[in-house]
Amino acid sequence: MESQPSARYAPTHLPDIPERTLDQKSLNGPAGAHEWPSIRPQSAHFFETAVEPAMSPPMEQKPIETAPPPEEPKDPPKLLIASLFLSVFLSALDITIITTALPTMAETLHTNATGFGWIGSAYLLAGAASGPVWAKISDIFGRKPVMLAANIFFLIGSAVCGWSFSLGMLIAGRVVQGIGSGGLLVMVSILLSDLFSAKRRGKYSGLLGTVWGVANGLGPAIGGLFCEKLNWRWCFWINIPLDGIAFLAICFFLKVHKPHTPLVQGLLAIDWLGAIAIVGGTVMLLLGLDFGGITFPWTSPIVLSLLLVGIATLAAAILIEATIPRYPIIPLHIFRSLSNSVIYAINFSHGFVFIAGSYFLPIYFQAVLGTTPLLSGVYLFPYNLTLSITSIITGMTISKHGAYKTWIIFSLLLLALGFLLFAEFPPHTSWPRLVLYQLIAGCGVGPLFQAPMIAMQNSVAAQDRAAATSMFSFVRQIANAISVVLGNVVLQNQLAGKRAQLLASGTAPPLVHLLTHGHAVSSPSAIAALLPEQKIAVRAALTDALGKMWLMYAVVAVLGLALPSFIKNKKLSDQHVVHETGL
């Protein structure tokens, strides 16, 4: 027989409780027990509240505490974002601002096409070679000090270029400036990936591409304006106050993780051997390409030595990166993915082709159409306008829909078509062709600034993002440098084959020698002073030589069309993962 509750626990102070509410098992306690649980007399009030809460005022119950959802990181100050974009603007501006000023520079400093080419390619080469080193140093010592150091290099190089009195000093200043530019370009891309999630990053990447496009568009016009109204040196002096403002804003407003890495330990962790091999191999390869066919024959020992040793050094750099350093500059494991390798190949194709439009179209406008440096910048407006607009549209639509693969395919098609049409430019002004062909090419160039980079950053782990981004910038800048050198090589070699044709037209032998021995791109004023018949012959030869060069760029763009099918279309992540720097 089951025990009953003690008399003193009789419900004299309780309301009637339905029998089904009092679970006999719970009243009897543990199985086999015949006593009530240890409850004090006043715990009768417990039954009043637990069984019939309506009979007494309810007890105030505390809500169950749950972990708050992770807060969305606050956006950095707009002034900081503007300063980062200003740094990129100036770095990109210095690629194209000299394009309309180069003929004036070449005449002032008495240089030929070899020197002419290296005023531009020294900047691109230094930026390309230094980019991965800047990124790796930022992984070790933190983003902010490296970003500020890159600004200082850029300011010093700009000052040296502005006050240069010889070609050698100008090229040296461009190297220092390029080293700083390489750091600015790669660090801004890395900082955007640190500050925003993959999905939100698309909008800012699009804005960054627009900044790049606007700089490319304004560069030739600003350079031409300085040449005509002030002095070509203002192409470099303008950087000093503007980048100084960006430096101060970054110094005060950039708040990111700062590791406390000991200086000696950090310096020892840098892959110096790999850096020397990468820079040395790249420089020798580009020097060999630049010298070949113009300064020396292609079969000359110096050209062959530079080419072969440069290629061997780059191969050794790959071996070094794979085996020796603990913290390699180039993370080769990123290339184990076929999709990533294809993205870098598309990036190279884009970098190789797009720079030719900004670099060689002003040559066509000045040397063939006879425009002034300022007007040549205005003539380039359709190319850069569509480049800028499509870049920002791409970033925003990718942030919303994530369809970066579609943009890549569409853009490569227009890129190839646009540069193929450039080969049809006539030796006289044809406005429908000038505008339409540039619009098509610009629509192909713009989206490829952002879509491949977003695809790459979305496919690597957070700890690899800085290295992968720096490698992306490195590939693009190497492609830019090789493009400028090879473009000059093709142009000058084509003109060298037209010597007999130019002499037959009655063109003076001294001018023919200039045109066919590396001085064509620096002689627009000499061409403008020719007699009408001679001018027609020279401009026809230049147009044909430029046409062959445009075909080379179109072929590279067409080769890129076969690659997008190998890219994995991975969904963009909403999660913001920040990689903490340091060893």
C-alpha positions as CSV (number, residue, x, y, z in Angstrom):
1,M,0.0,0.0,0.0
2,E,1.4,3.4,-1.0
3,S,2.1,5.9,1.7
4,Q,0.1,9.1,2.0
5,P,1.4,12.5,2.8
6,S,1.8,13.5,6.4
7,A,-1.1,15.3,8.0
8,R,0.8,18.4,8.5
9,Y,1.1,18.7,4.7
10,A,-2.6,18.2,4.2
11,P,-3.9,20.8,1.8
12,T,-5.6,23.0,4.5
13,H,-4.0,26.1,3.0
14,L,-4.3,25.0,-0.6
15,P,-7.0,25.2,-3.1
16,D,-8.6,22.1,-4.5
17,I,-6.1,20.5,-6.8
18,P,-7.2,18.2,-9.5
19,E,-6.0,14.7,-8.9
20,R,-4.3,14.5,-12.3
21,T,-2.2,17.5,-11.4
22,L,-0.5,15.8,-8.5
23,D,1.7,13.1,-9.9
24,Q,1.9,10.4,-7.3
25,K,5.3,9.4,-8.4
26,S,6.6,12.9,-7.9
27,L,5.0,13.1,-4.5
28,N,6.5,9.8,-3.3
29,G,10.0,10.8,-4.4
30,P,12.5,8.3,-5.7
31,A,11.3,4.8,-6.5
32,G,10.9,2.7,-3.4
33,A,10.8,5.8,-1.1
34,H,7.8,6.3,1.2
35,E,8.6,9.7,2.5
36,W,8.0,13.2,1.1
37,P,11.0,15.0,-0.3
38,S,12.7,17.3,2.2
39,I,10.4,20.3,2.0
40,R,10.1,22.9,4.7
41,P,6.6,23.7,6.0
42,Q,6.5,27.1,4.3
43,S,7.0,25.4,1.0
44,A,3.3,25.0,0.8
45,H,3.4,28.3,-0.9
46,F,5.4,26.6,-3.6
47,F,2.4,24.6,-4.5
48,E,0.2,27.7,-4.5
49,T,2.4,29.3,-7.2
50,A,3.4,26.2,-9.1
51,V,0.0,24.6,-9.3
52,E,-2.4,27.5,-9.5
53,P,-0.6,30.7,-10.4
54,A,-4.0,32.4,-10.7
55,M,-4.6,32.2,-7.0
56,S,-1.6,34.5,-6.1
57,P,0.4,37.2,-7.8
58,P,2.8,35.6,-10.3
59,M,6.5,35.6,-9.4
60,E,8.7,37.8,-11.6
61,Q,10.6,35.4,-13.8
62,K,13.9,36.3,-15.4
63,P,14.1,35.7,-19.1
64,I,16.5,33.0,-20.2
65,E,19.7,34.5,-21.2
66,T,21.1,33.6,-24.6
67,A,24.3,34.5,-26.3
68,P,23.7,37.7,-28.4
69,P,24.1,37.2,-32.2
70,P,27.5,38.4,-33.5
71,E,27.5,42.0,-34.3
72,E,28.1,43.1,-37.8
73,P,31.5,44.9,-37.8
74,K,31.1,48.7,-38.0
75,D,32.1,50.3,-41.3
76,P,35.4,52.2,-41.0
77,P,35.3,56.0,-41.3
78,K,34.5,57.3,-44.7
79,L,37.5,59.5,-44.6
80,L,39.7,56.4,-44.2
81,I,38.1,54.7,-47.2
82,A,38.5,57.9,-49.2
83,S,42.2,58.1,-48.3
84,L,42.7,54.5,-49.3
85,F,41.0,55.2,-52.6
86,L,43.1,58.4,-53.1
87,S,46.3,56.3,-52.7
88,V,45.1,54.0,-55.4
89,F,44.0,56.9,-57.6
90,L,47.5,58.4,-57.5
91,S,49.2,55.1,-58.1
92,A,47.0,54.4,-61.1
93,L,47.3,58.0,-62.3
94,D,51.1,57.7,-62.5
95,I,50.7,54.9,-65.0
96,T,48.8,56.9,-67.5
97,I,49.6,60.5,-66.7
98,I,52.9,60.2,-68.5
99,T,51.5,58.7,-71.6
100,T,50.7,62.0,-73.2
101,A,53.7,63.6,-71.6
102,L,56.2,61.0,-72.7
103,P,57.0,62.5,-76.1
104,T,57.7,65.8,-74.4
105,M,59.8,64.1,-71.7
106,A,61.7,62.2,-74.4
107,E,62.5,65.3,-76.3
108,T,63.5,67.3,-73.2
109,L,65.8,64.6,-71.9
110,H,67.0,63.5,-75.4
111,T,66.1,59.9,-75.2
112,N,65.2,57.2,-77.7
113,A,62.5,54.5,-77.5
114,T,64.5,52.4,-75.1
115,G,64.6,55.2,-72.6
116,F,61.1,56.2,-73.5
117,G,59.8,52.7,-72.7
118,W,61.7,52.4,-69.4
119,I,60.2,55.7,-68.1
120,G,56.9,53.7,-68.0
121,S,58.1,50.1,-67.5
122,A,60.5,50.9,-64.6
123,Y,57.5,52.1,-62.6
124,L,55.4,49.1,-63.5
125,L,58.3,46.6,-63.0
126,A,59.2,48.0,-59.6
127,G,55.6,47.9,-58.5
128,A,55.2,44.3,-59.7
129,A,58.3,43.0,-58.1
130,S,57.8,44.8,-54.7
131,G,54.1,43.9,-54.3
132,P,54.5,40.4,-52.8
133,V,57.2,41.6,-50.5
134,W,55.0,44.4,-49.1
135,A,52.2,41.9,-48.5
136,K,54.5,39.4,-46.7
137,I,56.0,42.2,-44.5
138,S,52.4,43.3,-43.6
139,D,51.6,39.7,-42.5
140,I,54.6,39.9,-40.2
141,F,54.6,43.5,-38.9
142,G,51.0,44.5,-39.5
143,R,49.0,46.4,-42.2
144,K,49.2,49.9,-40.9
145,P,53.0,50.5,-40.7
146,V,53.5,48.8,-44.1
147,M,50.8,51.0,-45.7
148,L,52.4,54.1,-44.3
149,A,55.9,53.0,-45.4
150,A,54.6,52.5,-49.0
151,N,53.2,56.0,-48.9
152,I,56.6,57.4,-47.9
153,F,58.3,55.5,-50.8
154,F,55.8,56.9,-53.2
155,L,56.3,60.5,-52.0
156,I,60.1,60.3,-52.2
157,G,60.0,58.8,-55.7
158,S,57.6,61.5,-56.9
159,A,59.9,64.2,-55.6
160,V,62.9,62.7,-57.3
161,C,61.0,62.4,-60.6
162,G,59.8,66.0,-60.4
163,W,63.3,67.4,-59.9
164,S,65.1,65.0,-62.2
165,F,67.5,66.6,-64.7
166,S,68.6,63.4,-66.7
167,L,67.0,60.3,-68.0
168,G,68.9,58.1,-65.4
169,M,67.6,60.2,-62.5
170,L,64.1,60.1,-63.8
171,I,64.1,56.3,-64.2
172,A,65.7,56.0,-60.7
173,G,62.9,58.1,-59.3
174,R,60.3,56.0,-61.2
175,V,61.8,52.9,-59.6
176,V,61.4,54.3,-56.1
177,Q,58.0,55.6,-56.9
178,G,57.0,52.2,-58.4
179,I,58.1,50.4,-55.2
180,G,55.8,52.6,-53.2
181,S,53.0,52.2,-55.7
182,G,53.3,48.4,-55.5
183,G,52.8,48.6,-51.8
184,L,49.8,51.0,-52.1
185,L,48.0,48.9,-54.6
186,V,48.4,45.6,-52.9
187,M,47.8,46.9,-49.4
188,V,44.6,48.7,-50.2
189,S,43.2,45.5,-51.7
190,I,44.3,43.5,-48.7
191,L,42.8,46.1,-46.3
192,L,39.4,45.9,-48.1
193,S,39.5,42.2,-47.7
194,D,40.3,42.6,-44.0
195,L,37.6,45.3,-43.4
196,F,34.6,43.7,-45.2
197,S,33.0,40.3,-45.8
198,A,33.2,38.7,-49.3
199,K,29.7,39.8,-50.2
200,R,30.0,43.4,-49.0
201,R,33.5,43.6,-50.5
202,G,32.1,43.5,-54.0
203,K,30.7,47.0,-53.7
204,Y,34.0,48.5,-52.5
205,S,35.9,46.5,-55.0
206,G,33.7,48.0,-57.7
207,L,34.3,51.5,-56.3
208,L,38.0,50.7,-56.3
209,G,37.9,49.7,-59.9
210,T,36.0,52.9,-60.7
211,V,38.8,54.9,-58.9
212,W,41.3,53.1,-61.1
213,G,39.3,53.7,-64.2
214,V,38.8,57.4,-63.4
215,A,42.5,57.8,-62.8
216,N,43.3,56.0,-66.1
217,G,40.8,58.3,-67.8
218,L,42.0,61.6,-66.3
219,G,45.7,60.7,-66.4
220,P,46.3,61.4,-70.1
221,A,44.3,64.6,-70.1
222,I,46.0,65.9,-66.9
223,G,49.4,65.0,-68.3
224,G,48.6,66.8,-71.5
225,L,47.3,69.8,-69.6
226,F,50.5,70.0,-67.5
227,C,52.7,69.7,-70.6
228,E,50.9,72.5,-72.5
229,K,50.1,74.9,-69.6
230,L,52.7,74.2,-66.9
231,N,55.5,71.7,-67.1
232,W,55.7,67.9,-67.4
233,R,57.3,67.8,-63.9
234,W,53.9,68.6,-62.4
235,C,52.9,65.1,-63.4
236,F,55.0,64.1,-60.4
237,W,54.8,67.1,-58.1
238,I,51.0,66.8,-57.9
239,N,51.4,63.6,-55.9
240,I,53.2,65.3,-53.0
241,P,50.3,67.3,-51.4
242,L,47.6,64.8,-52.3
243,D,49.4,61.7,-51.0
244,G,50.5,63.7,-48.0
245,I,46.8,64.1,-47.1
246,A,46.2,60.4,-47.6
247,F,49.2,59.6,-45.4
248,L,47.9,61.7,-42.5
249,A,44.3,60.3,-42.7
250,I,45.6,56.7,-42.8
251,C,47.9,57.5,-39.8
252,F,45.0,58.7,-37.7
253,F,42.0,56.7,-38.8
254,L,43.2,53.2,-39.8
255,K,42.5,50.9,-36.8
256,V,43.5,47.3,-37.5
257,H,45.2,44.5,-35.6
258,K,48.8,45.3,-34.9
259,P,51.1,42.4,-33.9
260,H,54.0,43.0,-31.6
261,T,56.6,41.2,-33.7
262,P,60.2,41.7,-32.6
263,L,62.1,43.6,-35.3
264,V,65.0,41.2,-35.7
265,Q,62.7,38.1,-35.6
266,G,60.4,39.7,-38.2
267,L,63.3,40.6,-40.5
268,L,64.6,37.1,-40.3
269,A,61.2,35.7,-41.2
270,I,61.1,37.6,-44.5
271,D,61.9,35.4,-47.5
272,W,64.8,37.5,-48.8
273,L,66.2,34.8,-51.0
274,G,62.9,34.4,-52.8
275,A,62.5,38.1,-53.1
276,I,65.9,38.5,-54.7
277,A,65.3,35.7,-57.1
278,I,61.8,37.0,-58.1
279,V,63.0,40.6,-58.6
280,G,66.3,39.6,-60.3
281,G,64.7,37.1,-62.7
282,T,61.9,39.5,-63.7
283,V,64.3,42.4,-64.3
284,M,66.6,40.3,-66.5
285,L,63.7,38.9,-68.5
286,L,62.3,42.3,-69.2
287,L,65.7,43.8,-70.1
288,G,66.3,41.1,-72.6
289,L,62.9,41.7,-74.2
290,D,63.5,45.4,-74.3
291,F,66.9,45.2,-75.8
292,G,66.0,42.6,-78.4
293,G,65.7,43.8,-82.0
294,I,66.3,47.5,-81.2
295,T,69.4,48.1,-79.0
296,F,70.9,44.7,-79.9
297,P,70.0,41.9,-82.3
298,W,67.9,39.1,-80.9
299,T,70.7,36.7,-81.5
300,S,73.3,38.8,-79.7
301,P,75.0,37.3,-76.6
302,I,73.7,40.0,-74.2
303,V,70.0,39.5,-75.3
304,L,70.2,35.8,-75.2
305,S,72.0,35.8,-71.8
306,L,69.4,38.1,-70.2
307,L,66.5,36.1,-71.5
308,L,67.9,32.7,-70.6
309,V,69.3,33.7,-67.2
310,G,66.1,35.6,-66.4
311,I,63.9,32.5,-67.1
312,A,66.3,30.3,-65.2
313,T,66.2,32.6,-62.2
314,L,62.5,32.7,-62.1
315,A,62.4,28.9,-62.3
316,A,64.8,28.9,-59.4
317,A,62.6,31.3,-57.5
318,I,59.7,28.8,-57.8
319,L,61.9,26.0,-56.5
320,I,63.0,28.2,-53.6
321,E,59.4,29.2,-52.7
322,A,58.4,25.5,-52.7
323,T,61.2,24.2,-50.5
324,I,63.2,26.7,-48.4
325,P,61.3,29.5,-46.7
326,R,59.0,29.1,-43.7
327,Y,57.0,32.1,-44.8
328,P,57.2,32.1,-48.7
329,I,56.5,35.3,-50.6
330,I,54.5,33.3,-53.2
331,P,52.2,30.7,-51.6
332,L,52.5,28.0,-54.2
333,H,49.8,25.9,-52.6
334,I,47.2,28.4,-53.9
335,F,48.0,27.2,-57.4
336,R,47.1,23.6,-56.6
337,S,43.5,24.5,-57.4
338,L,42.9,24.6,-61.1
339,S,40.2,27.2,-60.6
340,N,42.7,29.5,-58.9
341,S,45.4,29.0,-61.6
342,V,42.9,29.8,-64.3
343,I,41.9,33.0,-62.4
344,Y,45.5,34.2,-62.3
345,A,45.9,33.3,-66.0
346,I,42.8,35.5,-66.9
347,N,44.3,38.2,-64.7
348,F,47.5,38.1,-66.7
349,S,45.7,38.3,-70.0
350,H,43.6,41.3,-68.8
351,G,46.7,43.1,-67.3
352,F,48.7,42.5,-70.5
353,V,45.9,43.8,-72.8
354,F,44.2,46.7,-70.9
355,I,47.4,48.7,-70.3
356,A,48.1,48.9,-74.0
357,G,44.9,51.0,-74.5
358,S,46.0,53.6,-72.0
359,Y,49.6,53.5,-73.1
360,F,49.6,53.3,-76.9
361,L,46.4,55.0,-77.9
362,P,47.8,58.4,-77.1
363,I,50.8,57.5,-79.3
364,Y,48.3,56.9,-82.2
365,F,46.5,60.1,-81.4
366,Q,49.6,62.3,-81.3
367,A,52.0,60.7,-83.9
368,V,49.3,59.6,-86.5
369,L,46.4,62.0,-86.0
370,G,48.6,64.9,-85.0
371,T,46.7,65.9,-81.8
372,T,48.3,67.8,-78.9
373,P,49.0,66.0,-75.6
374,L,45.9,67.5,-74.0
375,L,43.6,66.5,-76.9
376,S,45.0,63.0,-76.9
377,G,43.8,62.7,-73.4
378,V,40.4,63.9,-74.4
379,Y,40.3,61.5,-77.3
380,L,40.9,58.6,-74.8
381,F,37.7,59.6,-72.9
382,P,35.4,56.9,-74.4
383,Y,37.7,54.1,-73.4
384,N,38.1,55.2,-69.8
385,L,34.5,56.3,-69.3
386,T,33.1,52.8,-70.1
387,L,36.0,51.2,-68.2
388,S,34.9,53.1,-65.1
389,I,31.2,52.7,-65.4
390,T,31.3,48.9,-66.1
391,S,33.8,48.4,-63.2
392,I,31.4,49.8,-60.6
393,I,28.4,48.1,-62.1
394,T,30.2,44.8,-61.9
395,G,31.1,45.2,-58.3
396,M,27.6,46.0,-57.3
397,T,25.9,43.2,-59.2
398,I,28.4,40.7,-58.0
399,S,27.7,41.8,-54.4
400,K,24.0,41.2,-55.0
401,H,23.9,38.1,-57.2
402,G,27.4,36.6,-57.0
403,A,27.6,35.9,-60.8
404,Y,31.3,36.7,-61.3
405,K,31.9,33.9,-63.8
406,T,29.3,35.4,-66.2
407,W,31.0,38.8,-66.1
408,I,34.4,37.3,-66.8
409,I,33.2,35.5,-69.9
410,F,31.3,38.5,-71.3
411,S,34.2,40.9,-70.6
412,L,36.8,38.7,-72.3
413,L,34.7,38.5,-75.4
414,L,34.4,42.3,-75.6
415,L,38.0,42.8,-74.8
416,A,39.1,40.6,-77.7
417,L,36.7,42.3,-80.1
418,G,37.6,45.8,-79.0
419,F,41.4,45.4,-79.5
420,L,40.8,43.5,-82.8
421,L,38.9,46.5,-84.0
422,F,41.8,48.8,-82.9
423,A,43.8,47.2,-85.7
424,E,41.3,48.8,-88.2
425,F,42.1,52.4,-87.1
426,P,42.9,54.5,-90.2
427,P,45.8,57.0,-90.7
428,H,43.2,59.8,-90.5
429,T,40.6,60.8,-88.0
430,S,37.4,58.7,-88.1
431,W,35.1,59.7,-85.2
432,P,32.7,56.8,-85.5
433,R,35.5,54.3,-85.2
434,L,37.4,56.2,-82.5
435,V,34.4,56.3,-80.3
436,L,32.7,53.0,-81.0
437,Y,35.9,50.8,-80.8
438,Q,37.0,52.4,-77.6
439,L,33.5,51.9,-76.0
440,I,33.6,48.2,-76.9
441,A,37.1,47.8,-75.5
442,G,36.3,49.7,-72.4
443,C,33.3,47.5,-71.7
444,G,35.7,44.5,-71.9
445,V,38.4,46.0,-69.6
446,G,36.3,47.4,-66.7
447,P,34.6,44.3,-65.3
448,L,37.9,42.3,-65.3
449,F,39.4,44.6,-62.7
450,Q,36.9,43.2,-60.1
451,A,35.4,39.9,-61.1
452,P,38.6,37.7,-61.1
453,M,39.8,39.3,-57.8
454,I,36.5,38.7,-56.1
455,A,36.5,35.1,-57.4
456,M,40.0,34.6,-56.1
457,Q,39.5,36.1,-52.6
458,N,36.3,34.0,-52.2
459,S,38.1,30.7,-53.0
460,V,41.0,31.0,-50.5
461,A,41.2,30.8,-46.7
462,A,41.4,33.9,-44.6
463,Q,45.0,33.3,-43.7
464,D,45.9,33.1,-47.4
465,R,44.0,36.1,-48.5
466,A,46.8,38.6,-48.2
467,A,49.3,36.4,-50.0
468,A,46.8,35.5,-52.7
469,T,45.8,39.2,-53.2
470,S,49.4,40.3,-53.4
471,M,50.0,37.5,-56.0
472,F,47.1,38.8,-57.9
473,S,48.5,42.3,-58.0
474,F,52.0,40.9,-58.8
475,V,50.7,39.0,-61.8
476,R,48.7,42.0,-63.1
477,Q,51.7,44.4,-62.8
478,I,54.1,41.9,-64.3
479,A,51.7,41.6,-67.2
480,N,51.6,45.4,-67.4
481,A,55.4,45.7,-67.5
482,I,55.8,42.9,-70.1
483,S,53.0,44.4,-72.2
484,V,54.6,47.8,-72.4
485,V,58.0,46.3,-73.3
486,L,56.6,43.9,-75.9
487,G,54.4,46.5,-77.4
488,N,57.4,48.8,-78.0
489,V,59.4,45.9,-79.4
490,V,56.6,44.9,-81.9
491,L,56.1,48.6,-82.9
492,Q,59.8,49.3,-83.4
493,N,60.5,46.1,-85.3
494,Q,57.6,46.7,-87.6
495,L,58.9,50.2,-88.3
496,A,62.4,48.9,-88.9
497,G,61.0,46.8,-91.7
498,K,59.5,49.9,-93.4
499,R,62.8,51.7,-93.9
500,A,62.9,51.3,-97.7
501,Q,59.3,52.4,-98.0
502,L,59.9,55.6,-96.1
503,L,63.0,56.4,-98.1
504,A,61.1,55.9,-101.3
505,S,58.5,58.4,-100.2
506,G,61.2,61.1,-100.1
507,T,61.4,61.3,-96.3
508,A,64.8,62.7,-95.2
509,P,67.2,59.9,-94.3
510,P,67.9,61.4,-90.8
511,L,64.2,61.2,-89.9
512,V,63.9,57.7,-91.4
513,H,66.8,56.7,-89.1
514,L,65.0,58.1,-86.1
515,L,61.8,56.4,-86.9
516,T,63.4,53.0,-87.6
517,H,65.9,53.0,-84.7
518,G,63.7,53.5,-81.7
519,H,62.7,57.1,-81.8
520,A,59.3,56.9,-83.5
521,V,57.2,57.4,-80.4
522,S,59.3,60.4,-79.3
523,S,59.1,62.2,-82.7
524,P,55.5,63.6,-83.1
525,S,56.8,67.2,-83.5
526,A,59.2,66.1,-86.2
527,I,56.5,64.2,-88.0
528,A,54.2,67.2,-87.9
529,A,56.9,69.4,-89.5
530,L,57.1,67.1,-92.6
531,L,55.8,68.0,-96.1
532,P,52.3,66.7,-96.8
533,E,53.4,63.8,-99.0
534,Q,56.1,62.7,-96.5
535,K,53.7,63.1,-93.6
536,I,51.2,60.8,-95.3
537,A,53.8,58.1,-95.9
538,V,55.1,58.3,-92.3
539,R,51.7,58.2,-90.7
540,A,50.6,55.3,-92.9
541,A,53.7,53.3,-91.8
542,L,53.0,54.1,-88.2
543,T,49.4,53.1,-88.5
544,D,50.3,49.8,-90.1
545,A,52.9,49.1,-87.4
546,L,50.4,49.9,-84.6
547,G,47.9,47.7,-86.3
548,K,50.2,44.7,-86.1
549,M,50.8,45.5,-82.4
550,W,47.0,45.7,-81.7
551,L,46.6,42.2,-83.3
552,M,49.1,40.8,-80.8
553,Y,47.0,42.2,-77.9
554,A,43.8,40.8,-79.5
555,V,45.4,37.3,-79.7
556,V,46.2,37.4,-76.0
557,A,42.6,38.4,-75.2
558,V,41.3,35.6,-77.4
559,L,43.5,33.0,-75.6
560,G,41.9,34.1,-72.3
561,L,38.5,33.2,-73.7
562,A,39.2,29.5,-73.3
563,L,39.8,29.7,-69.6
564,P,36.6,30.8,-67.7
565,S,34.9,27.3,-68.1
566,F,37.4,26.0,-65.5
567,I,36.5,28.5,-62.8
568,K,34.3,27.2,-59.9
569,N,31.4,29.5,-59.2
570,K,31.4,29.5,-55.4
571,K,28.8,31.4,-53.5
572,L,29.9,34.6,-51.8
573,S,30.1,34.4,-48.1
574,D,28.3,36.8,-45.7
575,Q,30.7,36.0,-42.9
576,H,33.5,38.4,-42.1
577,V,36.6,36.6,-41.1
578,V,39.6,38.7,-40.1
579,H,43.1,37.2,-40.2
580,E,45.3,38.5,-37.4
581,T,48.7,39.4,-38.6
582,G,52.0,38.4,-36.9
583,L,54.3,35.4,-36.7
